[in-house]
Amino acid sequence: MPDIKHHTIQPGLMGEASVMVTDDLTAAALGSGNVAVYSTPAMIALLEAAAIDALHSHLDKGQTSVGTSLNVKHLSATPVGMIVKAIATLKEVDGRRLVFDVSASDEVDVIGEGIHERFIVDRERFEQRTRDKQQSG
């Protein structure tokens, strides 16, 4: 695997992502509940997108990152039609392991917060292992 751009991946690196809550992002639509509010699975995807945004220009060619852990609290419901914004701040770098503080807010308050861990991987090697797994199963 090529060397990680250690000099550019440092604590404090930030990324963000936002989305308007639509019917297809609700707990009822995604099966994580039966109410028409922004779902926890959708919030988790947005938190990961913010971390990916933080890294997008800092990885070497052929590298990507994969999420390995997310510990998050969903603190407040958000109705359809509101904008949700996620922010990820890199707090720890341990070789290829990256740990982010993540939070999501709607137009009124903080709706989620937690810790997200990602690993930097060689994309081709990762995808090949996945294909090998599919063929052996």
DSSP file (Angstrom, degrees, kcal/mol; ACC not computed):
  #  RESIDUE AA STRUCTURE BP1 BP2  ACC     N-H-->O    O-->H-N    N-H-->O    O-->H-N    TCO  KAPPA ALPHA  PHI   PSI    X-CA   Y-CA   Z-CA
    1    1 A M              0   0    0      0, 0.0     3,-0.1     0, 0.0    61,-0.1   0.000 360.0 360.0 360.0 138.6    0.0    0.0    0.0
    2    2 A P        -     0   0    0      0, 0.0    58,-0.1     0, 0.0     2,-0.0  -0.249 360.0 -85.0 -62.0 156.9    1.3    3.5   -0.8
    3    3 A D        -     0   0    0      1,-0.1     2,-0.2     2,-0.0    57,-0.1  -0.363  45.1-114.4 -63.1 141.3    2.3    5.6    2.2
    4    4 A I        -     0   0    0      1,-0.1     2,-2.9    -3,-0.1     3,-0.2  -0.518  28.7-110.3 -73.0 143.6   -0.5    7.5    3.8
    5    5 A K    >>  +     0   0    0     53,-0.5     3,-2.0     1,-0.2     4,-1.4  -0.417  49.3 170.4 -73.7  70.2   -0.2   11.3    3.6
    6    6 A H  T 34  +     0   0    0     -2,-2.9    -1,-0.2     1,-0.3     3,-0.1   0.822  68.5  62.6 -55.6 -34.1    0.5   11.5    7.3
    7    7 A H  T 34 S+     0   0    0     -3,-0.2    -1,-0.3     1,-0.2     3,-0.1   0.736 111.4  36.7 -67.7 -20.7    1.5   15.1    7.0
    8    8 A T  T <4 S+     0   0    0     -3,-2.0     2,-1.0    50,-0.2    -1,-0.2   0.618 102.7  73.9-106.0 -15.1   -2.0   16.1    5.8
    9    9 A I     <  +     0   0    0     -4,-1.4    -1,-0.2    49,-0.1    46,-0.0  -0.799  68.7 141.8-100.7  94.4   -4.1   13.7    7.9
   10   10 A Q    >   -     0   0    0     -2,-1.0     3,-1.8    -3,-0.1    80,-0.2  -0.922  59.8 -81.9-131.2 152.2   -3.8   15.3   11.4
   11   11 A P  T 3  S+     0   0    0      0, 0.0    80,-0.2     0, 0.0     3,-0.1  -0.242 113.8  45.5 -51.4 142.4   -6.2   15.8   14.3
   12   12 A G  T 3  S+     0   0    0     78,-3.2    79,-0.1     1,-0.4     2,-0.1   0.124  74.4 138.5 104.8 -19.0   -8.4   18.8   13.7
   13   13 A L    <   -     0   0    0     -3,-1.8    77,-3.1    77,-0.1    -1,-0.4  -0.372  37.4-161.0 -58.4 134.0   -9.3   17.9   10.1
   14   14 A M  E     +A   89   0A   0     75,-0.2     2,-0.3    40,-0.1    75,-0.2  -0.912  18.7 175.7-126.6 149.5  -13.0   18.5    9.5
   15   15 A G  E     -A   88   0A   0     73,-2.2    73,-2.5    -2,-0.3     2,-0.3  -0.952   7.9-164.9-141.3 162.4  -15.6   17.5    7.0
   16   16 A E  E     -A   87   0A   0     -2,-0.3     2,-0.3    71,-0.2    71,-0.2  -0.976   8.6-176.9-147.3 161.5  -19.3   18.0    6.6
   17   17 A A  E     -A   86   0A   0     69,-1.8    69,-3.6    -2,-0.3     2,-0.3  -0.976   9.0-168.4-153.2 149.8  -22.4   16.8    4.8
   18   18 A S  E     +A   85   0A   0     -2,-0.3     2,-0.3    67,-0.2    67,-0.2  -0.968   5.6 179.0-143.3 160.5  -26.0   17.9    4.7
   19   19 A V  E     -A   84   0A   0     65,-2.3    65,-3.1    -2,-0.3     2,-0.5  -0.989  29.9-119.8-155.4 149.2  -29.3   16.7    3.5
   20   20 A M  E     -A   83   0A   0     -2,-0.3     2,-0.4    63,-0.2    63,-0.2  -0.834  40.8-114.3 -89.6 133.4  -32.9   17.7    3.4
   21   21 A V        +     0   0    0     61,-3.2    60,-2.8    -2,-0.5     2,-0.2  -0.550  43.5 177.5 -70.7 121.3  -35.1   15.2    5.2
   22   22 A T    >   -     0   0    0     -2,-0.4     3,-2.1    58,-0.2     4,-0.2  -0.734  46.1 -96.4-118.1 169.1  -37.5   13.6    2.7
   23   23 A D  G >  S+     0   0    0      1,-0.3     3,-1.3    -2,-0.2     6,-0.4   0.833 121.7  59.5 -55.9 -34.5  -40.1   10.9    3.1
   24   24 A D  G 3  S+     0   0    0      1,-0.3    -1,-0.3     5,-0.1    -3,-0.0   0.575 101.6  54.9 -75.4  -6.8  -37.6    8.2    2.0
   25   25 A L  G <  S+     0   0    0     -3,-2.1    14,-2.5     4,-0.1    17,-0.3   0.316  86.5 110.5-102.8   6.3  -35.2    9.1    4.8
   26   26 A T  B <> S-E   38   0B   0     -3,-1.3     4,-2.3    12,-0.2    12,-0.2  -0.367  80.2-115.5 -82.4 161.3  -37.7    8.6    7.6
   27   27 A A  H  >>S+     0   0    0     10,-2.3     5,-1.4     8,-0.4     6,-1.1   0.879 117.1  54.7 -59.9 -39.0  -37.8    5.8   10.2
   28   28 A A  H  45S+     0   0    0      7,-1.8     3,-0.3     9,-0.2    -1,-0.2   0.911 110.7  44.9 -62.9 -42.0  -41.0    4.5    8.7
   29   29 A A  H  45S+     0   0    0     -6,-0.4    -2,-0.2     6,-0.2    -1,-0.2   0.865 117.8  42.6 -71.2 -36.4  -39.5    4.3    5.2
   30   30 A L  H  <5S-     0   0    0     -4,-2.3    -1,-0.2     1,-0.0    -2,-0.2   0.476 109.1-118.0 -93.1  -2.0  -36.3    2.6    6.3
   31   31 A G  T  <5S+     0   0    0     -4,-1.1    -3,-0.2    -3,-0.3    -4,-0.1   0.672  82.9 115.1  79.2  16.7  -37.9    0.2    8.7
   32   32 A S  S   <S-     0   0    0     -5,-1.4     2,-0.3    -6,-0.2    -4,-0.2   0.316  90.7 -21.1 -99.6   8.9  -36.1    1.5   11.8
   33   33 A G        -     0   0    0     -6,-1.1    -2,-0.3    -7,-0.1    -1,-0.1  -0.953  66.4-103.2 172.4-173.1  -39.4    2.7   13.4
   34   34 A N  S    S+     0   0    0     -2,-0.3     2,-0.3    -3,-0.1    -6,-0.1   0.073  81.5  95.3-126.8  26.0  -42.9    3.6   12.3
   35   35 A V  S    S-     0   0    0      2,-0.1    -7,-1.8     3,-0.0     2,-1.4  -0.852  76.8-118.8-117.3 155.4  -42.8    7.4   12.5
   36   36 A A  S    S+     0   0    0     -2,-0.3    44,-0.6    -9,-0.2     2,-0.3  -0.441  73.8 111.0 -92.4  61.8  -42.2    9.9    9.8
   37   37 A V  B    S-F   79   0C   0     -2,-1.4   -10,-2.3    42,-0.2    -9,-0.2  -0.886  83.4 -70.1-127.3 161.8  -39.1   11.5   11.3
   38   38 A Y  B     -E   26   0B   0     40,-3.0    40,-0.3    -2,-0.3   -12,-0.2  -0.263  61.0-126.3 -52.7 128.8  -35.5   11.5   10.2
   39   39 A S     >  -     0   0    0    -14,-2.5     4,-1.9     1,-0.1     5,-0.1  -0.400   6.3-125.8 -84.1 155.3  -34.2    7.9   10.8
   40   40 A T  H  > S+     0   0    0      2,-0.2     4,-2.6     1,-0.2     5,-0.2   0.905 111.2  55.1 -63.4 -42.9  -31.2    6.9   12.7
   41   41 A P  H  > S+     0   0    0      0, 0.0     4,-2.1     0, 0.0    -1,-0.2   0.903 109.0  48.1 -59.0 -38.4  -29.8    4.8    9.8
   42   42 A A  H  > S+     0   0    0    -17,-0.3     4,-2.0     2,-0.2    -2,-0.2   0.897 111.0  50.6 -67.3 -38.8  -30.0    8.0    7.6
   43   43 A M  H  X S+     0   0    0     -4,-1.9     4,-2.5     2,-0.2    -1,-0.2   0.908 108.7  52.3 -64.4 -40.9  -28.2   10.0   10.2
   44   44 A I  H  X S+     0   0    0     -4,-2.6     4,-2.3     1,-0.2    -2,-0.2   0.921 108.7  50.0 -60.9 -44.4  -25.5    7.4   10.5
   45   45 A A  H  X S+     0   0    0     -4,-2.1     4,-2.2     1,-0.2    -1,-0.2   0.892 111.2  49.6 -61.4 -38.8  -24.9    7.5    6.7
   46   46 A L  H  X S+     0   0    0     -4,-2.0     4,-1.9     2,-0.2    -2,-0.2   0.891 108.7  51.9 -68.3 -39.5  -24.7   11.3    6.9
   47   47 A L  H  X S+     0   0    0     -4,-2.5     4,-1.6     2,-0.2    -2,-0.2   0.909 111.3  47.8 -62.4 -41.9  -22.2   11.2    9.8
   48   48 A E  H  X S+     0   0    0     -4,-2.3     4,-2.6     1,-0.2    -2,-0.2   0.894 107.8  55.7 -64.8 -39.3  -20.0    8.8    7.7
   49   49 A A  H  X S+     0   0    0     -4,-2.2     4,-2.3     1,-0.2    -1,-0.2   0.873 105.0  53.0 -61.0 -36.6  -20.4   11.1    4.7
   50   50 A A  H  X S+     0   0    0     -4,-1.9     4,-1.7     2,-0.2    38,-0.3   0.903 109.6  47.8 -65.3 -40.8  -19.0   14.0    6.8
   51   51 A A  H  X S+     0   0    0     -4,-1.6     4,-1.1     2,-0.2    -2,-0.2   0.907 111.2  50.7 -66.3 -41.0  -15.9   11.9    7.8
   52   52 A I  H  X S+     0   0    0     -4,-2.6     4,-1.3     1,-0.2     3,-0.5   0.898 107.5  54.4 -61.8 -40.1  -15.4   10.8    4.1
   53   53 A D  H  < S+     0   0    0     -4,-2.3     4,-0.4     1,-0.2     3,-0.3   0.882 103.1  56.4 -60.8 -38.6  -15.6   14.5    3.2
   54   54 A A  H  < S+     0   0    0     -4,-1.7    -1,-0.2     1,-0.2    -2,-0.2   0.830 116.3  36.3 -61.2 -31.2  -12.8   15.3    5.7
   55   55 A L  H >X S+     0   0    0     -4,-1.1     3,-2.8    -3,-0.5     4,-0.7   0.603  84.7 102.6 -97.2 -13.5  -10.5   12.8    4.0
   56   56 A H  T 3< S+     0   0    0     -4,-1.3     3,-0.2    -3,-0.3    -1,-0.1   0.753  92.5  31.7 -53.5 -34.6  -11.4   13.2    0.3
   57   57 A S  T 34 S+     0   0    0     -4,-0.4    -1,-0.3    -3,-0.2    -2,-0.1   0.296 112.7  64.6-103.8  11.5   -8.4   15.2   -0.7
   58   58 A H  T <4 S+     0   0    0     -3,-2.8   -53,-0.5     2,-0.1     2,-0.3   0.434  79.4  90.2-115.0  -1.1   -6.0   13.7    1.8
   59   59 A L  S  < S-     0   0    0     -4,-0.7     3,-0.1    -3,-0.2   -55,-0.1  -0.720  76.6-113.4 -97.7 148.8   -5.7   10.1    0.7
   60   60 A D    >   -     0   0    0     -2,-0.3     3,-2.2     1,-0.1    -2,-0.1  -0.346  48.7 -78.9 -70.9 158.1   -3.2    8.8   -1.8
   61   61 A K  T 3  S+     0   0    0      1,-0.3    -1,-0.1    -2,-0.1     3,-0.1  -0.343 121.8  25.9 -56.4 134.8   -4.3    7.5   -5.2
   62   62 A G  T 3  S+     0   0    0      1,-0.3    61,-2.8    -3,-0.1    62,-0.4   0.339 101.4 108.9  90.3  -6.9   -5.7    4.0   -4.8
   63   63 A Q  E <   +B  122   0A   0     -3,-2.2    -1,-0.3    59,-0.2     2,-0.3  -0.720  36.2 164.8-101.3 153.9   -6.6    4.5   -1.2
   64   64 A T  E     -B  121   0A   0     57,-2.3    57,-3.0    -2,-0.3     2,-0.4  -0.888  29.7-118.2-146.2 178.0  -10.1    4.8    0.4
   65   65 A S  E     -B  120   0A   0     -2,-0.3     2,-0.4    55,-0.2    55,-0.2  -0.950  17.9-158.2-124.0 149.1  -11.4    4.6    3.9
   66   66 A V  E     -B  119   0A   0     53,-2.4    53,-2.3    -2,-0.4     2,-0.3  -0.973  22.1-118.8-125.2 140.1  -13.9    2.2    5.3
   67   67 A G  E     +B  118   0A   0     -2,-0.4    51,-0.3    51,-0.2     3,-0.1  -0.576  34.2 167.2 -75.8 135.9  -16.1    2.6    8.4
   68   68 A T  E     +     0   0A   0     49,-2.7     2,-0.3     1,-0.4    50,-0.2   0.557  62.3  16.5-123.1 -18.3  -15.4    0.1   11.1
   69   69 A S  E     +B  117   0A   0     48,-1.5    48,-2.8     2,-0.0    -1,-0.4  -0.980  50.1 178.6-158.8 142.7  -17.2    1.5   14.2
   70   70 A L  E     -B  116   0A   0     -2,-0.3     2,-0.6    46,-0.2    46,-0.2  -0.912   2.1-177.8-148.8 120.5  -19.8    4.1   15.0
   71   71 A N  E     +B  115   0A   0     44,-2.8    44,-2.2    -2,-0.3     2,-0.3  -0.939  26.9 158.4-119.1 106.1  -21.1    4.8   18.5
   72   72 A V  E     -B  114   0A   0     -2,-0.6     2,-0.5    42,-0.2    42,-0.2  -0.947  35.4-145.1-135.9 148.0  -23.8    7.4   18.3
   73   73 A K  E     -B  113   0A   0     40,-2.7    40,-1.6    -2,-0.3     2,-0.8  -0.951  13.3-146.3-109.4 131.4  -26.8    8.8   20.2
   74   74 A H  E     +B  112   0A   0     -2,-0.5    38,-0.3    38,-0.2     3,-0.1  -0.878  26.1 174.6 -95.9 108.3  -29.8   10.0   18.3
   75   75 A L        +     0   0    0     36,-2.8     2,-0.3    -2,-0.8    37,-0.2   0.711  52.2  19.3 -94.4 -25.0  -30.9   12.8   20.6
   76   76 A S  S    S-     0   0    0     35,-1.3    -1,-0.2    33,-0.1     2,-0.2  -0.999  71.9-113.0-153.5 144.7  -33.8   14.6   18.9
   77   77 A A        -     0   0    0     -2,-0.3   -38,-0.1    -3,-0.1   -40,-0.0  -0.520  23.9-157.2 -80.4 146.2  -36.4   14.0   16.2
   78   78 A T        -     0   0    0    -40,-0.3   -40,-3.0    -2,-0.2     3,-0.1  -0.992  13.2-135.4-125.5 126.8  -36.3   15.9   12.9
   79   79 A P  B >   -F   37   0C   0      0, 0.0     3,-1.6     0, 0.0   -58,-0.2  -0.337  34.8 -83.5 -78.5 161.1  -39.4   16.3   10.7
   80   80 A V  T 3  S+     0   0    0    -44,-0.6   -58,-0.2     1,-0.2     3,-0.1  -0.349 114.2  37.1 -56.8 138.7  -39.6   16.0    7.0
   81   81 A G  T 3  S+     0   0    0    -60,-2.8    -1,-0.2     1,-0.4     2,-0.2   0.148  89.2 111.9 102.2 -18.1  -38.6   19.2    5.2
   82   82 A M    <   -     0   0    0     -3,-1.6   -61,-3.2   -62,-0.1     2,-0.4  -0.538  66.8-119.5 -86.4 155.9  -35.8   20.3    7.6
   83   83 A I  E     -A   20   0A   0    -63,-0.2     2,-0.4    -2,-0.2    24,-0.3  -0.779  22.8-159.9 -91.3 135.6  -32.1   20.4    6.7
   84   84 A V  E     -A   19   0A   0    -65,-3.1   -65,-2.3    -2,-0.4     2,-0.4  -0.972   4.8-165.4-116.2 133.5  -29.7   18.2    8.7
   85   85 A K  E     -AC  18 105A   0     20,-2.9    20,-2.6    -2,-0.4     2,-0.4  -0.973   1.9-160.2-120.7 131.0  -26.0   19.0    8.7
   86   86 A A  E     -AC  17 104A   0    -69,-3.6   -69,-1.8    -2,-0.4     2,-0.4  -0.875   3.2-165.9-109.7 143.4  -23.3   16.6   10.0
   87   87 A I  E     -AC  16 103A   0     16,-2.8    16,-2.1    -2,-0.4     2,-0.4  -0.996   1.4-167.3-128.7 134.0  -19.8   17.5   11.0
   88   88 A A  E     -AC  15 102A   0    -73,-2.5   -73,-2.2    -2,-0.4     2,-0.5  -0.987   2.6-170.5-121.3 129.2  -16.9   15.1   11.5
   89   89 A T  E     -AC  14 101A   0     12,-2.8    12,-2.8    -2,-0.4     2,-0.3  -0.978  24.2-127.7-122.1 120.2  -13.7   16.3   13.3
   90   90 A L  E     + C   0 100A   0    -77,-3.1   -78,-3.2    -2,-0.5    10,-0.3  -0.486  34.5 167.4 -67.1 123.8  -10.7   14.0   13.3
   91   91 A K  E     +     0   0A   0      8,-3.2     2,-0.3    -2,-0.3     9,-0.2   0.628  59.6  27.7-112.8 -18.4   -9.5   13.6   16.8
   92   92 A E  E     - C   0  99A   0      7,-1.6     7,-2.5   -82,-0.1     2,-0.5  -0.990  51.5-168.8-149.9 136.7   -7.0   10.7   16.6
   93   93 A V  E     + C   0  98A   0     -2,-0.3     2,-0.3     5,-0.2     5,-0.2  -0.991  11.6 169.7-124.0 121.7   -4.7    9.2   14.0
   94   94 A D  E >   - C   0  97A   0      3,-3.0     3,-2.0    -2,-0.5     2,-0.5  -0.744  66.1 -71.0-131.7  83.1   -3.1    5.8   14.8
   95   95 A G  T 3  S-     0   0    0     -2,-0.3    -1,-0.1     1,-0.3     0, 0.0  -0.554 118.2 -10.8  66.1-119.2   -1.5    4.6   11.6
   96   96 A R  T 3  S+     0   0    0     -2,-0.5    24,-2.1    -3,-0.1     2,-0.4   0.554 118.9  96.9 -87.0  -8.0   -4.3    3.7    9.3
   97   97 A R  E <   -CD  94 119A   0     -3,-2.0    -3,-3.0    22,-0.2     2,-0.4  -0.705  54.2-172.5 -87.9 128.2   -6.9    4.0   12.1
   98   98 A L  E     -CD  93 118A   0     20,-3.2    20,-2.6    -2,-0.4     2,-0.5  -0.973   7.6-161.0-124.0 134.2   -8.8    7.3   12.2
   99   99 A V  E     -CD  92 117A   0     -7,-2.5    -8,-3.2    -2,-0.4    -7,-1.6  -0.967  11.0-169.4-120.2 127.6  -11.2    8.4   15.0
  100  100 A F  E     -CD  90 116A   0     16,-3.5    16,-2.5    -2,-0.5     2,-0.5  -0.889  23.2-137.2-115.4 141.9  -13.7   11.2   14.5
  101  101 A D  E     -CD  89 115A   0    -12,-2.8   -12,-2.8    -2,-0.4     2,-0.4  -0.858  36.6-168.3 -83.4 131.4  -16.0   13.1   16.8
  102  102 A V  E     +CD  88 114A   0     12,-2.6    12,-2.4    -2,-0.5     2,-0.3  -0.947  15.2 170.7-127.2 146.7  -19.2   13.4   14.9
  103  103 A S  E     -CD  87 113A   0    -16,-2.1   -16,-2.8    -2,-0.4     2,-0.4  -0.991  14.9-156.4-149.8 154.3  -22.4   15.4   15.4
  104  104 A A  E     -CD  86 112A   0      8,-2.7     7,-2.9    -2,-0.3     8,-1.8  -0.993  12.2-176.6-132.2 140.1  -25.5   16.2   13.4
  105  105 A S  E     -CD  85 110A   0    -20,-2.6   -20,-2.9    -2,-0.4     5,-0.2  -0.986  11.8-154.4-134.8 144.4  -27.8   19.2   13.8
  106  106 A D        -     0   0    0      3,-2.5   -22,-0.2    -2,-0.4   -28,-0.0  -0.295  53.4 -76.6 -97.8-165.1  -31.1   20.2   12.3
  107  107 A E  S    S+     0   0    0    -24,-0.3     3,-0.1     1,-0.2   -23,-0.1   0.569 129.6  34.5 -72.7  -6.6  -32.2   23.8   12.0
  108  108 A V  S    S-     0   0    0      1,-0.3     2,-0.3     0, 0.0    -1,-0.2   0.780 121.5 -20.4-114.0 -47.0  -33.1   23.9   15.7
  109  109 A D  S    S-     0   0    0    -33,-0.0    -3,-2.5     0, 0.0    -1,-0.3  -0.921  76.3 -63.7-155.7 177.8  -30.7   21.8   17.7
  110  110 A V  E     + D   0 105A   0     -2,-0.3    -5,-0.3    -5,-0.2     3,-0.1  -0.575  41.5 179.1 -70.3 128.8  -28.2   19.0   17.9
  111  111 A I  E     +     0   0A   0     -7,-2.9   -36,-2.8    -2,-0.3   -35,-1.3   0.604  60.7   9.9-109.3 -15.5  -29.9   15.8   17.0
  112  112 A G  E     +BD  74 104A   0     -8,-1.8    -8,-2.7   -38,-0.3    -1,-0.3  -0.988  55.4 173.1-161.7 152.8  -27.0   13.3   17.2
  113  113 A E  E     +BD  73 103A   0    -40,-1.6   -40,-2.7    -2,-0.3     2,-0.3  -0.985  20.4 111.0-159.1 154.6  -23.4   12.9   18.4
  114  114 A G  E     -BD  72 102A   0    -12,-2.4   -12,-2.6    -2,-0.3     2,-0.4  -0.977  55.5 -62.6 172.8-159.2  -20.8   10.2   18.9
  115  115 A I  E     -BD  71 101A   0    -44,-2.2   -44,-2.8    -2,-0.3     2,-0.4  -0.964  35.8-167.7-124.4 136.1  -17.5    8.7   17.8
  116  116 A H  E     -BD  70 100A   0    -16,-2.5   -16,-3.5    -2,-0.4     2,-0.4  -0.990   3.6-159.8-129.4 133.6  -16.8    7.2   14.4
  117  117 A E  E     +BD  69  99A   0    -48,-2.8   -49,-2.7    -2,-0.4   -48,-1.5  -0.932  12.2 176.2-115.5 136.0  -13.8    5.0   13.4
  118  118 A R  E     -BD  67  98A   0    -20,-2.6   -20,-3.2    -2,-0.4     2,-0.4  -0.929  16.8-145.7-131.0 156.8  -12.5    4.5    9.9
  119  119 A F  E     -BD  66  97A   0    -53,-2.3   -53,-2.4    -2,-0.3     2,-0.5  -0.974  17.6-127.5-122.3 140.8   -9.5    2.7    8.5
  120  120 A I  E     +B   65   0A   0    -24,-2.1     2,-0.3    -2,-0.4   -55,-0.2  -0.743  39.0 175.0 -84.1 129.5   -7.5    3.7    5.4
  121  121 A V  E     -B   64   0A   0    -57,-3.0   -57,-2.3    -2,-0.5     2,-0.7  -0.903  41.4-101.7-133.0 160.0   -7.3    0.8    3.0
  122  122 A D  E  >  -B   63   0A   0     -2,-0.3     4,-2.6   -59,-0.2   -59,-0.2  -0.765  35.4-145.5 -78.1 117.8   -6.0    0.0   -0.5
  123  123 A R  H  > S+     0   0    0    -61,-2.8     4,-2.8    -2,-0.7     5,-0.2   0.907  93.2  46.5 -56.9 -49.1   -9.1    0.1   -2.6
  124  124 A E  H  > S+     0   0    0    -62,-0.4     4,-2.5     1,-0.2    -1,-0.2   0.917 114.1  47.4 -63.6 -44.2   -8.2   -2.6   -5.1
  125  125 A R  H  > S+     0   0    0      2,-0.2     4,-2.2     1,-0.2    -1,-0.2   0.914 113.8  48.8 -62.8 -42.4   -6.9   -5.0   -2.4
  126  126 A F  H  X S+     0   0    0     -4,-2.6     4,-1.7     1,-0.2    -2,-0.2   0.927 113.4  45.9 -61.6 -47.4  -10.1   -4.4   -0.3
  127  127 A E  H  X S+     0   0    0     -4,-2.8     4,-2.3    -5,-0.2    -1,-0.2   0.864 110.9  53.4 -66.6 -35.7  -12.4   -5.0   -3.3
  128  128 A Q  H  X S+     0   0    0     -4,-2.5     4,-2.8    -5,-0.2    -1,-0.2   0.916 107.2  50.9 -65.5 -42.6  -10.5   -8.1   -4.3
  129  129 A R  H  X S+     0   0    0     -4,-2.2     4,-2.0     1,-0.2    -1,-0.2   0.878 110.4  50.7 -60.9 -36.8  -10.9   -9.6   -0.8
  130  130 A T  H  X S+     0   0    0     -4,-1.7     4,-2.0     2,-0.2    -2,-0.2   0.921 110.9  47.1 -67.1 -43.4  -14.6   -8.9   -1.1
  131  131 A R  H  X S+     0   0    0     -4,-2.3     4,-2.2     1,-0.2    -2,-0.2   0.909 110.8  52.8 -63.1 -41.5  -14.8  -10.6   -4.5
  132  132 A D  H  X S+     0   0    0     -4,-2.8     4,-1.7     1,-0.2    -1,-0.2   0.895 108.1  51.3 -60.7 -40.1  -12.8  -13.6   -3.1
  133  133 A K  H  X S+     0   0    0     -4,-2.0     4,-1.1     1,-0.2    -1,-0.2   0.901 108.8  50.6 -63.1 -41.7  -15.2  -13.9   -0.3
  134  134 A Q  H  < S+     0   0    0     -4,-2.0     3,-0.4     1,-0.2    -2,-0.2   0.902 111.3  48.3 -63.4 -41.2  -18.2  -13.9   -2.6
  135  135 A Q  H  < S+     0   0    0     -4,-2.2    -1,-0.2     1,-0.2    -2,-0.2   0.791 111.9  48.7 -72.0 -27.6  -16.6  -16.6   -4.7
  136  136 A S  H  <        0   0    0     -4,-1.7    -1,-0.2     1,-0.2    -2,-0.2   0.649 360.0 360.0 -86.3 -13.6  -15.8  -18.8   -1.8
  137  137 A G     <        0   0    0     -4,-1.1    -1,-0.2    -3,-0.4    -2,-0.2   0.447 360.0 360.0 -89.7 360.0  -19.3  -18.5   -0.3
